[in-house]
Amino acid sequence: MTRFVIRRLLLTVPTFLAVAVLVFVLVRVVPGDIVELRLVSGGTFVTPGVVEAERARLGLNKPLWRQFADWMAGLARGDLGVSMWSGQPITREISLRLQLSLELAVLATVIAVALALPLGTAAAVRRGTWVDHAVQVFSVAGLATPSFWLGILLLLFLLTYFRWLPPLTFTPLWKDPRANLLQLLWPALAVGYRYSAVATRMTRSALLEVLREDYVRTAWAKGLTREDIVRRHALRNALLPVVAVVGLEFAFLIGGLVVTEQVFNLNGIGKLFVDAVAHRDYTLIQGLMLVVAAGYILVTFLLDLVYAWIDPRVSYD
């Protein structure tokens, strides 16, 4: 296991380098830049000298290889640079928003798992009955319902019956846990429903496949109860694909809640990314992409460790 952990940590270096090169090239090939957007696009007359001076101040007049080398040198020192648009340190900009997005992703994951495991298990154990049909309707409806649309319905319901609207500012968990939970619970429900639909279908399919295995038939022949067979033998082996789906969905949620954050007036990573792209803020886009990539790498690494814990047959040596 130690060798596996060291190997995975070493592999993150070329992965980060590949992501950095790809992101750097992609944001540069998009037409327009932050200087044109800030000084020229508003219709205000600006002399070419002012434009060139602004490019020089931001370092955009340097050759691309030099800009990339400067950025990589900053990364080696643990410095993501400053935002070209706001002038604020990027680590500060991201850390302020990351807390909100992470908390929302964790809440949505908890809701999804709490719904998916019992519903998927019940549907598999009672295959073909009304329980199975009801769970499949729940899953299909969840897959067909966009999170932002469900969020809008929730907002209309809360506004109509409780006169509740999303607050203008985010309340951190350590300041007021109750206010924080009330603010994030509804977007987490909107996101967690679709998320649970995916996990429910995966749980049902994986459990049905495991229930057809020979060792399950042997357990039946030994006279074990259905609850013991499902809980002690089948469910644990069926969890591997479910864990993979839950983990990857969680990694996606860190940066993929753009529309839901807009609906509930939350300034998370998704909204920050949209603003960075709209402003052509190269350094901020690059920093955000690296943070999201780091999240994916960390989640996949933890998934591999969870695999070994769930299934002792998995070996990494």
Order of alpha helices (4+ residues) and beta strands (2+ residues): alpha-alpha-alpha-alpha-alpha-alpha-alpha-alpha-alpha-alpha-alpha-alpha
